[in-house]
Amino acid sequence: MDLELSEKIAFISGSSRGIGLEIAKTLNKEGCTVVINGRNQKSLDNALEELPNATSICADITSHKESKKVISELIDRFGRLDILVCNVGNGSSAKPGTEEYQDWERSFSENFWSVTNLVEASRRNLSETKGSIVCVSSICGNELITGAPLTYSAAKAALNSYVNGVSRPLGEMGIRINAVAPGNILFNGSVWDRKITENKKEVEEFLKKEVPLKKLGSTKDISNLVAYLASPISSFVTGSVWTADGGQTRS
């Protein structure tokens, strides 16, 4: 299927590894001019080796000031922005019930403000191109996941609510916004990569009990869905959170 993404300008935050890098690869293969982002230039340079004709902008998207500078630099380079993918996020935090102020502040900065910063900085430019925004959320924002950090879950729940609420004013500007809520995704260096190394049998038992499809997801499972939502062929879709978790969540 032709996703009609050829020659689109796409910016993906948090894309030097994992899900973000796979999203960049998928959009690149679909013909987009891809701009990746992260806080470490060496990691970005390594990622660019897998992305023909892509470029990078090194910046901390949790900073309101740096987010504005990133979008300004991107517009100076390419003249427009068609697709914004907000992928910055971090599920690490204190154990439930032990949170302190700095844990909440860090989690909301990485998992929520990293989105609102970019949307604020780019909405005028996206309005000019009738562009699309896709946010990477989590099933932790959909329902209570046993053991998941409360700070992370609350930030992702806020993100899901934001996507739904802001879709109306953005829609009036010609901009679509959606989110993808991944379940358990396996890639090198991921939490599930570590868990399999530590106790593969325990992971298999968890999947058999909790996940109807009885498997972990791949980064391609997420990147393909993101590409669809970013593309013109999903032109009637906005304000939605799309779950990709093998059937784990019930709500």
C-alpha positions, 0 to 999 in steps of 0.5 A, spaced: 500 500 500 502 506 498 502 511 504 503 517 500 509 519 504 514 521 499 517 527 500 514 529 506 518 532 511 518 528 518 521 530 525 522 524 530 524 526 537 527 521 541 529 517 535 537 514 536 534 507 538 529 503 539 522 505 537 524 512 535 529 509 530 524 504 527 519 509 526 525 513 523 527 507 518 520 506 516 518 513 514 525 513 511 523 507 507 516 510 505 520 516 502 520 521 507 526 526 508 527 524 516 530 528 521 532 524 528 533 527 534 536 525 541 541 528 546 547 525 544 550 527 538 554 520 537 548 516 538 545 520 533 551 519 528 550 512 529 543 511 528 544 516 521 548 510 518 542 506 518 538 512 515 540 514 508 539 521 506 537 523 513 539 528 518 539 530 525 538 535 530 541 534 537 537 537 543 533 536 549 526 536 547 524 536 555 526 543 554 521 548 552 527 553 549 530 547 546 524 545 543 523 552 539 530 552 537 529 545 534 523 547 530 526 553 528 532 550 525 528 545 521 524 550 518 530 554 516 533 547 513 527 545 509 522 550 509 516 546 512 514 540 516 509 535 514 510 530 520 511 530 527 512 524 531 513 525 539 517 519 541 521 522 547 519 518 554 522 514 560 518 509 564 523 509 569 521 512 576 520 510 583 516 504 586 509 505 587 508 509 593 515 511 594 514 517 589 517 524 591 516 531 587 522 530 583 520 523 580 513 526 578 517 532 575 522 528 571 516 523 569 512 529 566 517 532 563 520 526 559 513 523 558 508 529 557 511 536 556 516 533 551 510 533 547 506 539 549 513 543 547 513 540 540 506 541 539 506 548 541 513 550 537 510 547 531 503 548 530 503 554 526 508 550 521 504 544 521 498 548 520 501 551 513 502 544 511 495 540 514 500 536 517 500 530 522 502 529 529 503 522 532 505 521 539 508 515 542 504 513 549 503 507 553 498 502 555 500 504 562 496 510 560 490 506 558 489 502 565 493 500 571 498 495 569 501 492 575 508 494 577 508 500 573 511 506 576 505 511 578 509 517 575 509 514 568 502 511 568 499 518 570 504 522 565 501 517 559 494 518 562 495 525 561 498 525 554 492 520 552 487 526 555 491 531 551 491 528 544 483 527 545 482 534 547 487 538 543 485 534 537 479 539 536 483 546 536 488 543 532 483 540 527 480 547 526 487 549 524 488 543 519 492 538 523 491 531 525 493 528 532 493 521 534 497 517 539 499 509 539 499 506 546 504 500 545 504 494 550 511 490 551 516 491 546 522 487 545 528 490 542 536 491 544 537 494 550 529 494 552 526 492 559 524 486 556 531 484 553 533 484 560 528 480 563 529 475 558 536 475 559 534 474 567 529 469 567 526 467 560 521 462 563 518 467 567 517 472 561 514 466 557 509 464 563 507 472 563 505 472 556 501 466 556 497 468 562 496 476 560 497 476 553 492 473 548 497 473 542 502 470 547 508 474 544 512 480 545 511 486 540 516 488 535 518 495 534 516 494 527 509 493 530 509 500 532 513 504 527 508 501 521 502 503 525 505 510 526 506 511 519 499 509 517 497 515 522 502 520 520 500 518 512 494 522 508 491 515 507 488 516 515 486 523 513 479 522 517 483 519 523 484 524 529 484 525 537 485 517 538 489 513 542 491 506 538 493 500 542 498 495 540 499 490 545 497 483 543 490 484 547 493 485 554 489 490 556 482 489 558 479 497 558 
